[in-house]
Amino acid sequence: MTLNKETFTGALGTIAALLGASCCIAPTLFVIFGVSLGSFGGTLSTLEPYRWYFLAVGYIAVGYSIYSLYLKNWVFKKSAIECACEEGTLNKISKVLTWISLVLLIVATVYPYILPIILEV
């Protein structure tokens, strides 16, 4: 099984989402589960200035993956005969990975703005 572009961009989007969220979500999860951060918490905050770059790379990767998986055949009007074959396992993995990446990116984007609202309640 070889790695196709859609799977690679889905994985890239997931990695970028995790890096973009590492400054905010990871310390909160550590505190919730009672793990002491010690000096490790300071190293996660050094990634905060790069958060928007990670998120931008993630959104671009997921956007390309969605285009390749769903929109490419629709835009170029491929016939139904060409698309009638059964979906491969790698294509299913690519779709799942792409949607997981998109959810992670959305959470990583809005989390710092929603956290103060959640903590006020």
N, CA, C and O of each residue as an XYZ file, in Angstrom:
484
protein
N       0.851     -1.165      0.000
C       0.000      0.000      0.000
C       0.905      1.239      0.000
O       1.738      1.409      0.891
N       0.736      2.081     -0.986
C       1.532      3.301     -1.066
C       0.726      4.479     -0.541
O      -0.505      4.466     -0.527
N       1.449      5.477     -0.117
C       0.826      6.670      0.448
C       0.452      7.614     -0.687
O       1.323      8.035     -1.448
N      -0.838      7.955     -0.813
C      -1.249      8.899     -1.848
C      -1.263     10.321     -1.311
O      -1.081     10.547     -0.115
N      -1.482     11.279     -2.210
C      -1.440     12.692     -1.820
C      -2.512     13.055     -0.810
O      -2.274     13.859      0.092
N      -3.688     12.469     -0.957
C      -4.785     12.804     -0.059
C      -4.496     12.341      1.371
O      -4.787     13.054      2.332
N      -3.923     11.149      1.503
C      -3.576     10.657      2.832
C      -2.467     11.503      3.444
O      -2.494     11.808      4.636
N      -1.498     11.876      2.627
C      -0.401     12.712      3.115
C      -0.898     14.074      3.576
O      -0.496     14.549      4.639
N      -1.768     14.711      2.792
C      -2.260     16.031      3.183
C      -3.188     15.938      4.389
O      -3.226     16.856      5.208
N      -3.938     14.839      4.511
C      -4.756     14.646      5.706
C      -3.890     14.497      6.951
O      -4.194     15.060      8.003
N      -2.810     13.735      6.819
C      -1.881     13.565      7.949
C      -1.180     14.879      8.268
O      -0.980     15.209      9.437
N      -0.809     15.624      7.246
C      -0.171     16.930      7.454
C      -1.128     17.878      8.166
O      -0.717     18.624      9.054
N      -2.392     17.853      7.785
C      -3.391     18.678      8.466
C      -3.559     18.293      9.923
O      -3.722     19.162     10.779
N      -3.522     16.994     10.218
C      -3.632     16.530     11.601
C      -2.439     16.976     12.425
O      -2.600     17.452     13.548
N      -1.247     16.825     11.875
C      -0.033     17.244     12.588
C      -0.041     18.749     12.817
O       0.305     19.214     13.903
N      -0.434     19.510     11.802
C      -0.483     20.967     11.951
C      -1.530     21.382     12.978
O      -1.314     22.331     13.731
N      -2.662     20.682     13.016
C      -3.695     20.991     14.012
C      -3.193     20.701     15.424
O      -3.437     21.481     16.344
N      -2.497     19.590     15.594
C      -1.966     19.264     16.909
C      -0.892     20.251     17.339
O      -0.828     20.622     18.511
N      -0.047     20.683     16.407
C       0.968     21.685     16.742
C       0.326     23.038     17.042
O       0.752     23.746     17.954
N      -0.697     23.391     16.271
C      -1.387     24.658     16.508
C      -2.129     24.689     17.825
O      -2.299     25.754     18.419
N      -2.570     23.538     18.286
C      -3.317     23.468     19.544
C      -2.422     23.160     20.738
O      -2.890     23.193     21.876
N      -1.164     22.867     20.509
C      -0.300     22.419     21.605
C      -0.059     23.501     22.656
O       0.208     23.185     23.815
N      -0.150     24.764     22.267
C       0.088     25.830     23.241
C      -1.110     26.056     24.154
O      -0.958     26.605     25.245
N      -2.280     25.647     23.732
C      -3.489     25.967     24.494
C      -4.200     24.742     25.046
O      -4.508     24.685     26.237
N      -4.461     23.773     24.198
C      -5.262     22.624     24.597
C      -4.465     21.644     25.450
O      -4.985     21.115     26.432
N      -3.213     21.397     25.087
C      -2.409     20.407     25.818
C      -2.236     20.767     27.296
O      -2.438     19.894     28.141
N      -1.870     22.011     27.657
C      -1.773     22.320     29.089
C      -3.100     22.166     29.835
O      -3.119     21.740     30.990
N      -4.199     22.510     29.179
C      -5.501     22.363     29.812
C      -5.820     20.890     30.062
O      -6.325     20.534     31.127
N      -5.526     20.032     29.078
C      -5.764     18.602     29.263
C      -4.885     18.027     30.361
O      -5.325     17.161     31.117
N      -3.637     18.500     30.457
C      -2.757     18.031     31.526
C      -3.326     18.402     32.897
O      -3.290     17.592     33.823
N      -3.844     19.606     33.028
C      -4.408     20.046     34.301
C      -5.683     19.264     34.628
O      -5.902     18.877     35.776
N      -6.520     19.035     33.615
C      -7.769     18.296     33.841
C      -7.488     16.890     34.341
O      -8.169     16.401     35.242
N      -6.482     16.235     33.758
C      -6.180     14.856     34.136
C      -5.176     14.762     35.282
O      -4.749     13.662     35.634
N      -4.796     15.885     35.862
C      -3.968     15.887     37.052
C      -2.501     15.594     36.817
O      -1.811     15.119     37.719
N      -2.022     15.866     35.630
C      -0.614     15.637     35.332
C       0.154     16.915     35.609
O      -0.238     17.986     35.146
N       1.227     16.821     36.348
C       2.043     17.992     36.653
C       2.899     18.347     35.446
O       3.605     17.498     34.901
N       2.831     19.588     35.041
C       3.588     20.022     33.873
C       5.046     20.310     34.202
O       5.934     20.015     33.402
N       5.292     20.870     35.347
C       6.667     21.233     35.691
C       7.227     22.213     34.680
O       6.570     23.194     34.332
N       8.416     21.959     34.215
C       9.046     22.854     33.241
C       8.563     22.581     31.821
O       8.867     23.353     30.912
N       7.816     21.495     31.615
C       7.326     21.163     30.274
C       6.270     22.156     29.790
O       6.127     22.368     28.586
N       5.536     22.761     30.712
C       4.502     23.726     30.343
C       5.065     24.954     29.670
O       4.424     25.525     28.788
N       6.251     25.372     30.069
C       6.883     26.527     29.451
C       7.324     26.263     28.026
O       7.333     27.172     27.196
N       7.691     25.024     27.739
C       8.120     24.713     26.371
C       6.950     24.725     25.409
O       7.131     25.046     24.234
N       5.752     24.384     25.869
C       4.586     24.427     24.994
C       4.182     25.856     24.665
O       3.683     26.122     23.572
N       4.391     26.777     25.598
C       4.021     28.169     25.333
C       4.954     28.837     24.339
O       4.612     29.884     23.790
N       6.125     28.261     24.093
C       7.019     28.846     23.087
C       6.493     28.627     21.674
O       6.928     29.314     20.750
N       5.580     27.698     21.484
C       4.994     27.463     20.165
C       3.859     28.432     19.845
O       3.405     28.487     18.702
N       3.393     29.198     20.834
C       2.243     30.088     20.646
C       2.426     31.116     19.528
O       1.465     31.360     18.799
N       3.605     31.738     19.345
C       3.735     32.690     18.227
C       3.589     32.039     16.849
O       3.275     32.722     15.874
N       3.812     30.741     16.762
C       3.736     30.035     15.480
C       2.387     29.370     15.265
O       2.187     28.675     14.269
N       1.464     29.577     16.191
C       0.167     28.909     16.141
C      -0.580     29.172     14.836
O      -1.113     28.244     14.227
N      -0.619     30.414     14.414
C      -1.363     30.755     13.198
C      -0.699     30.190     11.950
O      -1.387     29.882     10.977
N       0.622     30.048     11.957
C       1.300     29.421     10.822
C       0.939     27.941     10.733
O       0.674     27.422      9.649
N       0.932     27.267     11.880
C       0.547     25.859     11.900
C      -0.888     25.677     11.430
O      -1.186     24.766     10.658
N      -1.776     26.552     11.900
C      -3.173     26.463     11.497
C      -3.350     26.745     10.010
O      -4.158     26.095      9.346
N      -2.600     27.710      9.486
C      -2.692     28.009      8.052
C      -2.228     26.818      7.216
O      -2.879     26.460      6.234
N      -1.115     26.207      7.598
C      -0.631     25.020      6.879
C      -1.667     23.898      6.970
O      -1.912     23.193      5.992
N      -2.263     23.739      8.133
C      -3.280     22.708      8.313
C      -4.503     22.934      7.445
O      -4.998     22.001      6.812
N      -4.999     24.174      7.410
C      -6.173     24.464      6.585
C      -5.872     24.304      5.102
O      -6.723     23.824      4.353
N      -4.693     24.691      4.668
C      -4.312     24.511      3.263
C      -4.230     23.029      2.916
O      -4.714     22.606      1.866
N      -3.617     22.240      3.797
C      -3.493     20.796      3.550
C      -4.860     20.118      3.520
O      -5.125     19.295      2.644
N      -5.725     20.457      4.466
C      -7.056     19.855      4.496
C      -7.882     20.339      3.307
O      -8.646     19.563      2.733
N      -7.740     21.589      2.936
C      -8.446     22.100      1.760
C      -8.047     21.379      0.492
O      -8.899     21.043     -0.330
N      -6.755     21.138      0.327
C      -6.290     20.389     -0.842
C      -6.803     18.956     -0.801
O      -7.194     18.403     -1.828
N      -6.800     18.361      0.375
C      -7.277     16.987      0.506
C      -8.767     16.886      0.182
O      -9.184     15.950     -0.500
N      -9.569     17.832      0.657
C     -11.001     17.836      0.344
C     -11.214     18.051     -1.149
O     -12.076     17.416     -1.755
N     -10.429     18.944     -1.737
C     -10.535     19.162     -3.178
C     -10.203     17.881     -3.939
O     -10.925     17.506     -4.863
N      -9.130     17.213     -3.564
C      -8.719     15.998     -4.266
C      -9.707     14.857     -4.074
O      -9.964     14.092     -5.004
N     -10.256     14.739     -2.881
C     -11.146     13.611     -2.594
C     -12.560     13.813     -3.121
O     -13.179     12.859     -3.594
N     -13.083     15.028     -3.051
C     -14.486     15.254     -3.356
C     -14.740     16.137     -4.575
O     -15.617     15.831     -5.383
N     -13.998     17.210     -4.719
C     -14.343     18.213     -5.725
C     -13.685     18.007     -7.081
O     -14.201     18.488     -8.090
N     -12.573     17.314     -7.128
C     -11.829     17.166     -8.378
C     -12.682     16.478     -9.448
O     -12.741     16.945    -10.585
N     -13.335     15.384     -9.095
C     -14.176     14.676    -10.066
C     -15.396     15.494    -10.454
O     -15.855     15.429    -11.595
N     -15.920     16.260     -9.515
C     -17.091     17.072     -9.800
C     -16.754     18.253    -10.701
O     -17.527     18.594    -11.596
N     -15.596     18.882    -10.467
C     -15.196     20.047    -11.261
C     -14.881     19.654    -12.692
O     -15.260     20.355    -13.630
N     -14.191     18.541    -12.864
C     -13.797     18.119    -14.204
C     -14.821     17.211    -14.862
O     -14.551     16.668    -15.933
N     -15.978     17.031    -14.260
C     -17.119     16.295    -14.820
C     -16.729     14.912    -15.331
O     -16.989     14.569    -16.484
N     -16.102     14.121    -14.460
C     -15.776     12.747    -14.842
C     -17.066     11.954    -14.933
O     -18.006     12.196    -14.176
N     -17.109     11.032    -15.833
C     -18.337     10.266    -16.037
C     -18.549      9.275    -14.902
O     -17.611      8.920    -14.188
N     -19.771      8.841    -14.748
C     -20.118      7.913    -13.674
C     -19.484      6.548    -13.900
O     -19.279      5.800    -12.944
N     -19.173      6.215    -15.132
C     -18.564      4.924    -15.425
C     -17.160      4.862    -14.833
O     -16.756      3.827    -14.303
N     -16.427      5.944    -14.918
C     -15.085      5.977    -14.351
C     -15.119      5.915    -12.823
O     -14.195      5.385    -12.205
N     -16.156      6.442    -12.223
C     -16.232      6.521    -10.765
C     -17.023      5.372    -10.154
O     -17.224      5.356     -8.939
N     -17.480      4.407    -10.955
C     -18.320      3.335    -10.456
C     -17.535      2.254     -9.723
O     -18.140      1.362     -9.127
N     -16.221      2.308     -9.751
C     -15.437      1.265     -9.093
C     -15.517      1.425     -7.572
O     -15.829      2.498     -7.055
N     -15.228      0.334     -6.880
C     -15.315      0.352     -5.429
C     -14.185      1.190     -4.834
O     -13.063      1.216     -5.340
N     -14.519      1.863     -3.756
C     -13.542      2.706     -3.073
C     -12.492      1.844     -2.382
O     -12.828      0.848     -1.740
N     -11.230      2.221     -2.510
C     -10.168      1.469     -1.868
C     -10.047      1.814     -0.396
O     -10.599      2.811      0.070
N      -9.319      0.980      0.326
C      -9.118      1.195      1.759
C      -8.358      2.476      2.021
O      -8.666      3.214      2.958
N      -7.352      2.741      1.182
C      -6.553      3.946      1.367
C      -7.385      5.202      1.157
O      -7.168      6.206      1.835
N      -8.332      5.162      0.230
C      -9.206      6.305     -0.006
C     -10.132      6.533      1.188
O     -10.415      7.678      1.542
N     -10.602      5.461      1.806
C     -11.452      5.595      2.998
C     -10.646      6.167      4.164
O     -11.135      7.014      4.911
N      -9.411      5.698      4.309
C      -8.530      6.225      5.355
C      -8.267      7.704      5.122
O      -8.247      8.493      6.067
N      -8.066      8.079      3.867
C      -7.821      9.488      3.532
C      -9.012     10.355      3.902
O      -8.841     11.454      4.430
N     -10.216      9.870      3.629
C     -11.420     10.649      3.952
C     -11.595     10.802      5.457
O     -11.903     11.893      5.936
N     -11.405      9.730      6.200
C     -11.546      9.801      7.660
C     -10.492     10.730      8.246
O     -10.797     11.557      9.105
N      -9.258     10.596      7.786
C      -8.171     11.429      8.282
C      -8.393     12.905      7.951
O      -8.074     13.780      8.756
N      -8.935     13.176      6.780
C      -9.218     14.554      6.388
C     -10.279     15.181      7.285
O     -10.117     16.321      7.721
N     -11.357     14.461      7.568
C     -12.424     15.014      8.398
C     -11.993     15.148      9.852
O     -12.386     16.101     10.525
N     -11.192     14.210     10.345
C     -10.648     14.345     11.702
C      -9.747     15.569     11.779
O      -9.791     16.316     12.758
N      -8.928     15.779     10.749
C      -8.043     16.946     10.706
C      -8.838     18.243     10.709
O      -8.473     19.197     11.395
N      -9.923     18.280      9.946
C     -10.740     19.491      9.882
C     -11.370     19.799     11.241
O     -11.391     20.955     11.663
N     -11.877     18.788     11.920
C     -12.467     18.999     13.255
C     -11.401     19.488     14.231
O     -11.644     20.417     15.001
N     -10.213     18.861     14.202
C      -9.125     19.297     15.081
C      -8.699     20.731     14.790
O      -8.409     21.490     15.715
N      -8.661     21.105     13.521
C      -8.288     22.474     13.164
C      -9.319     23.482     13.664
O      -8.956     24.544     14.170
N     -10.583     23.159     13.525
C     -11.627     24.074     13.999
C     -11.552     24.226     15.518
O     -11.667     25.336     16.038
N     -11.360     23.119     16.226
C     -11.227     23.182     17.683
C      -9.991     23.989     18.070
O     -10.049     24.809     18.987
N      -8.874     23.763     17.379
C      -7.640     24.490     17.683
C      -7.776     25.981     17.385
O      -7.123     26.806     18.025
N      -8.608     26.323     16.432
C      -8.793     27.734     16.090
C      -9.654     28.461     17.112
O      -9.319     29.576     17.512
N     -10.753     27.858     17.540
C     -11.696     28.569     18.413
C     -11.451     28.333     19.897
O     -12.020     29.042     20.726
N     -10.633     27.369     20.253
C     -10.443     27.012     21.660
C      -9.978     28.178     22.534
O     -10.556     28.377     23.602
N      -8.963     28.961     22.141
C      -8.525     30.045     23.029
C      -9.593     31.119     23.267
O      -9.552     31.824     24.275
N     -10.534     31.240     22.353
C     -11.572     32.263     22.496
C     -12.769     31.747     23.290
O     -13.480     32.534     23.915
N     -12.998     30.437     23.272
C     -14.126     29.851     23.984
C     -13.759     29.517     25.432
O     -14.636     29.502     26.295
N     -12.499     29.254     25.708
C     -12.072     28.855     27.050
C     -12.456     29.874     28.129
O     -12.955     29.464     29.177
N     -12.248     31.182     27.926
C     -12.677     32.134     28.978
C     -14.196     32.107     29.223
O     -14.644     32.301     30.354
N     -14.972     31.871     28.184
C     -16.428     31.804     28.343
C     -16.799     30.560     29.157
O     -17.674     30.610     30.021
N     -16.125     29.449     28.870
C     -16.404     28.209     29.587
C     -16.005     28.330     31.062
O     -16.719     27.846     31.940
N     -14.880     28.965     31.329
C     -14.397     29.068     32.699
C     -15.193     30.049     33.543
O     -15.148     29.962     34.770
N     -15.922     30.983     32.931
C     -16.754     31.921     33.690
C     -17.980     31.260     34.273
O     -18.496     31.729     35.287
N     -18.462     30.202     33.679
C     -19.691     29.543     34.109
C     -19.508     28.800     35.362
O     -20.453     28.187     35.860
